Amino acid sequence: MSVDRCVLLVDDDASNRGFLERGLGYEGYRVLSARGGLEGLELARRERPDLILLDVMMPGLDGFAVAEALRADGLEIPILFFSARDEPEVAERAERMGAPLLVKPMPFAELLAELERVLGCAEVPRIP
């Protein structure tokens, strides 16, 4: 795994954000972190990370709104959505946006495998 890969983590849950920051940093990723959708959108526009790990349910600008704004900007950054909501409509909406949905809590190894799959595959799922 290359240390030059940058992941933007957008999650309003501080404990979850801290856990993922430490875990991804330990795995060699450069991690940018945002506490909410607006902050995450601004960081994505400015920093152009290799991948965005994006919580769906956040106050204010939710994960789907962030993804739609990035699409409107023409930014093709791969996204992994994650949510505590394990409902078919949430998964279907993520799928329509071309991004996998992971359900919280998930084992860190599962999240890491999905992240590496998305970053490592030839046809990276991108927001259209």
N, CA and C atoms as a LAMMPS dump frame, in Angstrom:
ITEM: TIMESTEP
0
ITEM: NUMBER OF ATOMS
384
ITEM: BOX BOUNDS ff ff ff
-5.0000000000000000e+02 5.0000000000000000e+02
-5.0000000000000000e+02 5.0000000000000000e+02
-5.0000000000000000e+02 5.0000000000000000e+02
ITEM: ATOMS id mol type element x y z
1 1 1 N 0.843 -1.177 0
2 1 2 C 0 0 0
3 1 3 C 0.885 1.236 0
4 2 1 N 0.533 2.179 -0.813
5 2 2 C 1.32 3.38 -0.988
6 2 3 C 0.943 4.435 0.046
7 3 1 N 1.953 5.072 0.614
8 3 2 C 1.723 6.09 1.626
9 3 3 C 1.153 7.365 1.002
10 4 1 N 1.277 7.525 -0.305
11 4 2 C 0.826 8.766 -0.925
12 4 3 C -0.676 8.8 -1.171
13 5 1 N -1.415 7.785 -0.774
14 5 2 C -2.871 7.778 -0.936
15 5 3 C -3.508 8.613 0.161
16 6 1 N -4.423 9.484 -0.247
17 6 2 C -5.093 10.375 0.693
18 6 3 C -6.574 10.014 0.772
19 7 1 N -7.056 9.83 1.986
20 7 2 C -8.461 9.531 2.233
21 7 3 C -9.057 10.692 3.022
22 8 1 N -10.193 11.184 2.543
23 8 2 C -10.951 12.184 3.286
24 8 3 C -12.044 11.457 4.046
25 9 1 N -12.037 11.593 5.358
26 9 2 C -13.01 10.977 6.236
27 9 3 C -13.985 12.051 6.693
28 10 1 N -15.282 11.859 6.396
29 10 2 C -16.301 12.83 6.779
30 10 3 C -17.319 12.113 7.665
31 11 1 N -17.323 12.472 8.956
32 11 2 C -18.208 11.822 9.92
33 11 3 C -18.426 12.774 11.085
34 12 1 N -19.677 12.945 11.499
35 12 2 C -19.976 13.831 12.621
36 12 3 C -19.739 13.168 13.973
37 13 1 N -19.486 11.867 14.001
38 13 2 C -19.237 11.126 15.24
39 13 3 C -17.737 11.168 15.561
40 14 1 N -17.366 11.936 16.593
41 14 2 C -15.958 12.143 16.931
42 14 3 C -15.231 10.853 17.278
43 15 1 N -15.872 9.946 18.011
44 15 2 C -15.184 8.707 18.396
45 15 3 C -14.946 7.821 17.173
46 16 1 N -15.915 7.745 16.297
47 16 2 C -15.742 6.956 15.074
48 16 3 C -14.659 7.575 14.189
49 17 1 N -14.681 8.891 14.087
50 17 2 C -13.686 9.603 13.285
51 17 3 C -12.283 9.351 13.836
52 18 1 N -12.127 9.442 15.148
53 18 2 C -10.813 9.218 15.762
54 18 3 C -10.306 7.806 15.54
55 19 1 N -11.198 6.828 15.696
56 19 2 C -10.816 5.428 15.483
57 19 3 C -10.337 5.21 14.043
58 20 1 N -11.104 5.727 13.087
59 20 2 C -10.755 5.537 11.679
60 20 3 C -9.503 6.324 11.293
61 21 1 N -9.344 7.515 11.835
62 21 2 C -8.123 8.292 11.567
63 21 3 C -6.889 7.515 12.004
64 22 1 N -6.934 6.977 13.217
65 22 2 C -5.791 6.221 13.735
66 22 3 C -5.549 4.956 12.917
67 23 1 N -6.618 4.212 12.636
68 23 2 C -6.473 2.965 11.903
69 23 3 C -5.951 3.167 10.487
70 24 1 N -6.515 4.123 9.78
71 24 2 C -6.072 4.387 8.407
72 24 3 C -4.663 4.966 8.386
73 25 1 N -4.359 5.828 9.361
74 25 2 C -2.996 6.361 9.466
75 25 3 C -1.99 5.251 9.711
76 26 1 N -2.335 4.318 10.575
77 26 2 C -1.467 3.178 10.856
78 26 3 C -1.223 2.348 9.596
79 27 1 N -2.23 2.267 8.725
80 27 2 C -2.111 1.506 7.484
81 27 3 C -1.367 2.274 6.384
82 28 1 N -0.949 3.493 6.682
83 28 2 C -0.132 4.249 5.745
84 28 3 C -0.866 5.285 4.911
85 29 1 N -2.145 5.47 5.172
86 29 2 C -2.896 6.479 4.436
87 29 3 C -2.685 7.852 5.06
88 30 1 N -2.684 8.872 4.226
89 30 2 C -2.759 10.241 4.716
90 30 3 C -4.25 10.515 4.886
91 31 1 N -4.656 10.914 6.084
92 31 2 C -6.076 11.07 6.387
93 31 3 C -6.398 12.541 6.64
94 32 1 N -7.354 13.033 5.873
95 32 2 C -7.953 14.332 6.128
96 32 3 C -9.27 14.054 6.827
97 33 1 N -9.646 14.892 7.761
98 33 2 C -10.834 14.6 8.547
99 33 3 C -11.741 15.815 8.613
100 34 1 N -13.037 15.565 8.459
101 34 2 C -14.038 16.621 8.548
102 34 3 C -15.145 16.189 9.495
103 35 1 N -15.667 17.138 10.267
104 35 2 C -16.706 16.869 11.262
105 35 3 C -18.11 16.906 10.687
106 36 1 N -18.243 17.314 9.44
107 36 2 C -19.574 17.411 8.849
108 36 3 C -19.504 17.59 7.351
109 37 1 N -20.685 17.619 6.741
110 37 2 C -20.774 17.652 5.295
111 37 3 C -20.185 18.885 4.648
112 38 1 N -20.475 20.051 5.178
113 38 2 C -19.97 21.283 4.579
114 38 3 C -18.449 21.334 4.65
115 39 1 N -17.898 21.014 5.811
116 39 2 C -16.445 20.987 5.975
117 39 3 C -15.825 19.942 5.04
118 40 1 N -16.478 18.793 4.923
119 40 2 C -15.982 17.742 4.031
120 40 3 C -16.003 18.167 2.576
121 41 1 N -17.067 18.835 2.167
122 41 2 C -17.178 19.32 0.793
123 41 3 C -16.07 20.318 0.483
124 42 1 N -15.827 21.235 1.401
125 42 2 C -14.764 22.229 1.203
126 42 3 C -13.397 21.564 1.109
127 43 1 N -13.136 20.585 1.986
128 43 2 C -11.851 19.868 1.94
129 43 3 C -11.703 19.08 0.639
130 44 1 N -12.762 18.432 0.201
131 44 2 C -12.699 17.652 -1.04
132 44 3 C -12.388 18.552 -2.223
133 45 1 N -13.029 19.695 -2.275
134 45 2 C -12.789 20.634 -3.376
135 45 3 C -11.353 21.157 -3.361
136 46 1 N -10.837 21.428 -2.181
137 46 2 C -9.503 22.01 -2.057
138 46 3 C -8.383 20.976 -2.2
139 47 1 N -8.555 19.817 -1.557
140 47 2 C -7.465 18.838 -1.448
141 47 3 C -7.489 17.734 -2.503
142 48 1 N -8.654 17.473 -3.107
143 48 2 C -8.8 16.416 -4.121
144 48 3 C -8.225 15.075 -3.642
145 49 1 N -8.82 14.506 -2.59
146 49 2 C -8.311 13.233 -2.057
147 49 3 C -8.494 12.098 -3.067
148 50 1 N -7.815 10.983 -2.813
149 50 2 C -7.942 9.804 -3.672
150 50 3 C -9.273 9.093 -3.461
151 51 1 N -9.851 9.238 -2.269
152 51 2 C -11.109 8.586 -1.926
153 51 3 C -11.756 9.34 -0.777
154 52 1 N -13.085 9.336 -0.751
155 52 2 C -13.821 9.938 0.366
156 52 3 C -14.611 8.855 1.07
157 53 1 N -14.394 8.733 2.358
158 53 2 C -15.167 7.849 3.217
159 53 3 C -16.21 8.74 3.861
160 54 1 N -17.479 8.581 3.452
161 54 2 C -18.502 9.584 3.696
162 54 3 C -19.696 9.01 4.453
163 55 1 N -19.9 9.528 5.661
164 55 2 C -21.065 9.149 6.454
165 55 3 C -22.322 9.661 5.751
166 56 1 N -23.365 8.88 5.766
167 56 2 C -24.61 9.28 5.108
168 56 3 C -25.381 10.262 5.978
169 57 1 N -25.614 9.918 7.222
170 57 2 C -26.485 10.704 8.1
171 57 3 C -25.658 11.675 8.955
172 58 1 N -25.715 12.952 8.572
173 58 2 C -25.061 14.006 9.338
174 58 3 C -26.004 15.193 9.374
175 59 1 N -25.963 15.97 10.455
176 59 2 C -26.796 17.174 10.481
177 59 3 C -26.333 18.168 9.413
178 60 1 N -27.252 18.969 8.951
179 60 2 C -26.898 19.942 7.921
180 60 3 C -26.791 19.255 6.574
181 61 1 N -25.618 19.268 6.004
182 61 2 C -25.36 18.671 4.699
183 61 3 C -25.042 17.185 4.891
184 62 1 N -25.959 16.305 4.459
185 62 2 C -25.711 14.866 4.643
186 62 3 C -24.775 14.341 3.547
187 63 1 N -24.386 13.093 3.677
188 63 2 C -23.435 12.501 2.745
189 63 3 C -23.917 12.493 1.307
190 64 1 N -25.191 12.229 1.09
191 64 2 C -25.711 12.224 -0.274
192 64 3 C -25.637 13.622 -0.893
193 65 1 N -25.919 14.651 -0.095
194 65 2 C -25.84 16.026 -0.598
195 65 3 C -24.399 16.394 -0.947
196 66 1 N -23.446 15.937 -0.141
197 66 2 C -22.029 16.179 -0.432
198 66 3 C -21.669 15.53 -1.771
199 67 1 N -22.062 14.277 -1.949
200 67 2 C -21.758 13.561 -3.192
201 67 3 C -22.394 14.256 -4.393
202 68 1 N -23.628 14.708 -4.242
203 68 2 C -24.301 15.395 -5.344
204 68 3 C -23.606 16.708 -5.682
205 69 1 N -23.119 17.437 -4.673
206 69 2 C -22.404 18.689 -4.918
207 69 3 C -21.084 18.43 -5.644
208 70 1 N -20.399 17.363 -5.256
209 70 2 C -19.146 17.01 -5.945
210 70 3 C -19.424 16.655 -7.401
211 71 1 N -20.496 15.922 -7.632
212 71 2 C -20.89 15.57 -8.997
213 71 3 C -21.173 16.835 -9.807
214 72 1 N -21.913 17.76 -9.209
215 72 2 C -22.238 19.015 -9.899
216 72 3 C -20.977 19.811 -10.231
217 73 1 N -19.932 19.677 -9.388
218 73 2 C -18.656 20.354 -9.628
219 73 3 C -17.822 19.648 -10.697
220 74 1 N -18.236 18.436 -11.073
221 74 2 C -17.458 17.661 -12.034
222 74 3 C -16.273 16.929 -11.416
223 75 1 N -16.216 16.834 -10.094
224 75 2 C -15.116 16.129 -9.428
225 75 3 C -15.402 14.637 -9.409
226 76 1 N -14.507 13.864 -9.943
227 76 2 C -14.675 12.413 -10.007
228 76 3 C -13.818 11.751 -8.942
229 77 1 N -14.244 11.864 -7.708
230 77 2 C -13.53 11.28 -6.575
231 77 3 C -14.297 10.051 -6.122
232 78 1 N -13.63 8.893 -6.049
233 78 2 C -14.324 7.7 -5.556
234 78 3 C -14.832 7.91 -4.127
235 79 1 N -16.01 7.364 -3.871
236 79 2 C -16.635 7.5 -2.553
237 79 3 C -17.033 6.131 -2.021
238 80 1 N -16.843 5.957 -0.728
239 80 2 C -17.432 4.851 0.017
240 80 3 C -18.367 5.499 1.025
241 81 1 N -19.656 5.231 0.897
242 81 2 C -20.611 5.69 1.896
243 81 3 C -20.59 4.729 3.075
244 82 1 N -20.846 5.247 4.274
245 82 2 C -21.088 4.365 5.408
246 82 3 C -22.182 4.961 6.269
247 83 1 N -22.961 4.057 6.859
248 83 2 C -24.127 4.494 7.612
249 83 3 C -24.526 3.455 8.646
250 84 1 N -25.113 3.924 9.73
251 84 2 C -25.692 3.014 10.716
252 84 3 C -27.065 2.545 10.256
253 85 1 N -27.62 3.206 9.251
254 85 2 C -28.943 2.846 8.728
255 85 3 C -28.796 1.708 7.719
256 86 1 N -29.273 0.561 8.103
257 86 2 C -29.206 -0.627 7.251
258 86 3 C -30.563 -0.838 6.592
259 87 1 N -30.958 0.116 5.764
260 87 2 C -32.266 0.059 5.12
261 87 3 C -32.078 -0.01 3.607
262 88 1 N -32.922 -0.756 2.928
263 88 2 C -32.762 -0.921 1.478
264 88 3 C -32.72 0.4 0.714
265 89 1 N -33.54 1.382 1.107
266 89 2 C -33.554 2.638 0.356
267 89 3 C -32.234 3.397 0.456
268 90 1 N -31.53 3.265 1.589
269 90 2 C -30.227 3.917 1.744
270 90 3 C -29.213 3.245 0.814
271 91 1 N -29.206 1.918 0.825
272 91 2 C -28.287 1.175 -0.052
273 91 3 C -28.594 1.435 -1.522
274 92 1 N -29.866 1.505 -1.868
275 92 2 C -30.254 1.746 -3.261
276 92 3 C -29.819 3.139 -3.718
277 93 1 N -29.978 4.113 -2.85
278 93 2 C -29.563 5.475 -3.222
279 93 3 C -28.051 5.543 -3.422
280 94 1 N -27.296 4.896 -2.527
281 94 2 C -25.84 4.856 -2.682
282 94 3 C -25.471 4.173 -3.993
283 95 1 N -26.129 3.079 -4.295
284 95 2 C -25.853 2.348 -5.532
285 95 3 C -26.156 3.209 -6.76
286 96 1 N -27.267 3.936 -6.73
287 96 2 C -27.603 4.829 -7.851
288 96 3 C -26.536 5.898 -8.05
289 97 1 N -25.852 6.255 -6.97
290 97 2 C -24.795 7.263 -7.057
291 97 3 C -23.455 6.642 -7.419
292 98 1 N -23.434 5.323 -7.601
293 98 2 C -22.218 4.65 -8.028
294 98 3 C -21.198 4.434 -6.936
295 99 1 N -21.66 4.39 -5.693
296 99 2 C -20.733 4.235 -4.573
297 99 3 C -21.224 3.135 -3.636
298 100 1 N -20.33 2.268 -3.188
299 100 2 C -20.723 1.223 -2.244
300 100 3 C -21.161 1.816 -0.906
301 101 1 N -22.028 1.086 -0.205
302 101 2 C -22.468 1.457 1.137
303 101 3 C -21.999 0.394 2.111
304 102 1 N -21.286 0.827 3.142
305 102 2 C -20.886 -0.042 4.234
306 102 3 C -21.754 0.312 5.43
307 103 1 N -22.153 -0.703 6.183
308 103 2 C -23.03 -0.482 7.33
309 103 3 C -22.203 -0.485 8.611
310 104 1 N -22.383 0.593 9.417
311 104 2 C -21.694 0.713 10.706
312 104 3 C -22.466 -0.067 11.757
313 105 1 N -21.821 -0.612 12.731
314 105 2 C -20.37 -0.748 12.79
315 105 3 C -19.927 -1.915 11.916
316 106 1 N -18.779 -1.76 11.303
317 106 2 C -18.223 -2.84 10.504
318 106 3 C -16.804 -3.1 11.005
319 107 1 N -16.348 -4.33 10.872
320 107 2 C -14.971 -4.6 11.282
321 107 3 C -14.016 -3.724 10.461
322 108 1 N -12.977 -3.214 11.113
323 108 2 C -12.017 -2.357 10.419
324 108 3 C -11.405 -3.076 9.221
325 109 1 N -11.144 -4.362 9.361
326 109 2 C -10.55 -5.126 8.251
327 109 3 C -11.46 -5.122 7.026
328 110 1 N -12.781 -5.164 7.248
329 110 2 C -13.74 -5.129 6.139
330 110 3 C -13.712 -3.762 5.445
331 111 1 N -13.698 -2.704 6.24
332 111 2 C -13.629 -1.361 5.678
333 111 3 C -12.34 -1.183 4.884
334 112 1 N -11.23 -1.624 5.453
335 112 2 C -9.933 -1.508 4.799
336 112 3 C -9.902 -2.284 3.482
337 113 1 N -10.457 -3.485 3.475
338 113 2 C -10.491 -4.293 2.256
339 113 3 C -11.306 -3.602 1.163
340 114 1 N -12.436 -3.019 1.522
341 114 2 C -13.265 -2.324 0.539
342 114 3 C -12.559 -1.072 0.026
343 115 1 N -11.937 -0.34 0.919
344 115 2 C -11.199 0.849 0.536
345 115 3 C -10.077 0.487 -0.435
346 116 1 N -9.336 -0.545 -0.125
347 116 2 C -8.236 -0.971 -0.994
348 116 3 C -8.753 -1.529 -2.315
349 117 1 N -9.912 -2.178 -2.287
350 117 2 C -10.503 -2.675 -3.527
351 117 3 C -10.853 -1.515 -4.45
352 118 1 N -11.473 -0.494 -3.885
353 118 2 C -11.868 0.658 -4.689
354 118 3 C -10.638 1.397 -5.223
355 119 1 N -9.648 1.599 -4.388
356 119 2 C -8.449 2.318 -4.825
357 119 3 C -7.573 1.488 -5.756
358 120 1 N -7.65 0.18 -5.624
359 120 2 C -6.745 -0.667 -6.393
360 120 3 C -7.288 -1.191 -7.696
361 121 1 N -8.584 -1.069 -7.923
362 121 2 C -9.14 -1.656 -9.132
363 121 3 C -8.931 -0.741 -10.329
364 122 1 N -8.897 -1.331 -11.509
365 122 2 C -8.677 -0.58 -12.744
366 122 3 C -9.861 0.342 -13.026
367 123 1 N -11.067 -0.149 -12.828
368 123 2 C -12.274 0.649 -13.053
369 123 3 C -12.781 1.151 -11.72
370 124 1 N -12.249 2.274 -11.268
371 124 2 C -12.623 2.823 -9.974
372 124 3 C -14.039 3.366 -10.026
373 125 1 N -14.914 2.931 -9.094
374 125 2 C -16.252 3.514 -9.057
375 125 3 C -16.137 4.999 -8.739
376 126 1 N -16.646 5.834 -9.604
377 126 2 C -16.567 7.278 -9.41
378 126 3 C -17.947 7.873 -9.479
379 127 1 N -18.084 9.019 -8.853
380 127 2 C -19.352 9.727 -8.944
381 127 3 C -19.463 10.234 -10.374
382 128 1 N -20.534 9.901 -11.064
383 128 2 C -20.673 10.355 -12.45
384 128 3 C -20.705 11.865 -12.57
